[in-house]
Amino acid sequence: MKNTDESLNIKHSSQIYEVLNREATRSMGILFLESMSKISNIEVGEISRTKGKFEVKTYYFPKNDLGKSYLNDFSAGYKREEGDRAASISSQDVGRNGGLYVDPSEIQGLRIGGLMMDSSITWLKQFPEDTLVRKIDYKPNNEILARKFYKKFSIPLDNDTTIGGLSNSDSWLENIKPIEVDNFIFEIWLNLEKRKLYENANSQMQAVLRKKQHEQYTYTNIFFGGRKIKLDVSFVNQEVQPNKDYKRFYNMMDFRCEDGKYNLDKLKIVVHQYLDSKLKLEQQIYAYENLIQSVEEMNNKIVRIMRINDLFQKLRYSHNFNFLILVVTIGLFLFGSYYINIH
């Protein structure tokens, strides 16, 4: 009876990315990629077999649609049996061909497919270069774009190739940026802390503006001008350091498991927190910039003296405005009558 030796090697990998638009000018969302590599080697006497399977999944969380996520998956395969080797760049089963499809259409063009394909080719590169790779089976909506995409990886669409003929392409790095988990969690905390600073500054500015809006219509201010509003904006450049509560926050947000995998349910919550904290911080910064502009406009106005427009505005809304109009009208009438009589 022949001896049978079998070894199984399973590896999991996870990574978080920030996805920007193609021009890399604005953030679009967060991408979570997890992959699984499974390679088994079996030896029965002098006969050896190797079978490899690779699967990559991506979860995309759009910034402008909190709570939603889009799943896409892709796979590759390798098989060696009695000297014959074969591989697939699009299926775990080397006897089948497939293609790479990214849904929905809103995220097509963000190079997510390029990242998935690059990961698969990197996995295949560990096997012999002369291994036959089955051709891609695809039904693209746009054949020109499809050919351009696969050409980056040296994948022919009309015939087979070899592992050595495949090429990696890191063009996805142009707008997809890896994020370390520690930095990811810290940025959530940082966004929350900065948001508090901006909320406090905005609240103070709103209070000062309300006060100045009232003061600008006093007679003293109208005739002699007022003092400029002085603001302390040093907090904008203030470096926020982790405090004693950060460790507790970090432990609460950490979605990594002991086996190196990520807790997907917890990850979704943390990603939502990240996108939400970023959005609300941007809103506070936008409000802050508008308030700064309002303060500058107020300062330019209140330092001027003899502001006749403000005087008429004050009189217009005065309780005695109608009485004043009557007095002025009677005065003008009497003056006119007197002027006519003496002439």
Secondary structure, 3 states (H helix, E strand, C coil): CCCEEEEEEEEEEEEEEEEECCCCCCEEEEEEEEEEEEEEEEEECCEEEEEEEEEEEEEEEECCCCCCCEEEEEEEEEEEECCEEEEECCCCCCCCCCCCCCCCHHHCCCCHHHHHHHHHHHHHCCCCCCCEEECCCCCCCCHHHHHHHHHHCCCCCCCCEEHHHCCCCCHHHHCEEEECHHHHHHHHHHHHHHHHHHHHHHHHHHHHHHHHHHHCCCHHHHHHCCCCCCCCCHHHHCCCCCCCCHHHHHHHHCCECCCCCECHHHHHHHHHHHHHHHHHHHHHHHHHHHHHHHHHHHHHHHCCCCCHHHHHHHHHCCCCHHHHHHHHHHHHHHHHHHHHHHC
